[in-house]
């Protein structure tokens, strides 16, 4: 049963907070940090996390670009970008027909931009699978963002929403990323899927991207009424230690409803438990970034 009051005003949007002078100086002196939101298992909250973490980062003053690398295009529809308005897509970018800057569109959320996806991405591996640079197409496309591109913000974060498989698209994301952010559903087989992903990360680090790290594991769809959820949280924290974020994303009906309205949950219902959790996660991500810069 839904207990939160509905939000019906289609003009609702997150009110951005002013960026601190320190944050603005930091953003101006560094290239964007690229975080691949990845897990080969479907239904663990990858797209939900990419959309709402991106929105939360934007709300606290960061300039954010989400790259939709899933042929299903759920991140694009979840941010209200209609399929008919996607003149250029990440497919066009990866096959080399369009520069990334031409595929980027603004969203209804201030400071949040998107490079949308189309179903054409599903055939990418057949088209470029024999090319020598097939694993580095996204990295090459992102290179111009390291300098301030005309008519585009100076992005501080790029979040790559990966497909639910370990295919060429996911490999491109990992080869281009500084770090991997892993959404992990609080379910019985969570650790099994995590082990497979970590093996892939090790392989990519050895062959394609030696600087790749695990930024963190975010536990999603947590149900406090379910003993299994609590056990999964304990097991993952024991297995991954400090790599697991303190923030846990609860199972929340408002988070599930928001994509059908083409809105992040922070726009759909800012005060629900899911929105509050993603704001905490954004703060935690930024704190880890500060620690990485110091280290």
Secondary structure, 3 states (H helix, E strand, C coil): CCCCCCCCCCCCCCCCCCCCHHHHHHHHCCCCEEEEECCCCCCCCHHHHHHHHHHHHHHCCCCEEEEECCCCCHHHHHCCCCHHHCCCCHHHHHCCCCCHHHHEEECCCCCEEEECCCHHHHHHHHHHCCCCCHHHHHHHHHHHHHCCCCCCCCCCEEEEECCCCCCHHHHHHHHHCCEEEEEEECCCCHHHHHHHHHHHHHHHHHHCCCCCEEEEEEEEEECCCCHHHHHHHHHHHHHHHHHEEEEEEECCHHHHHHHHHCCCHHHHCCCCHHHHHHHHHHHHHHHHHHHHHHC
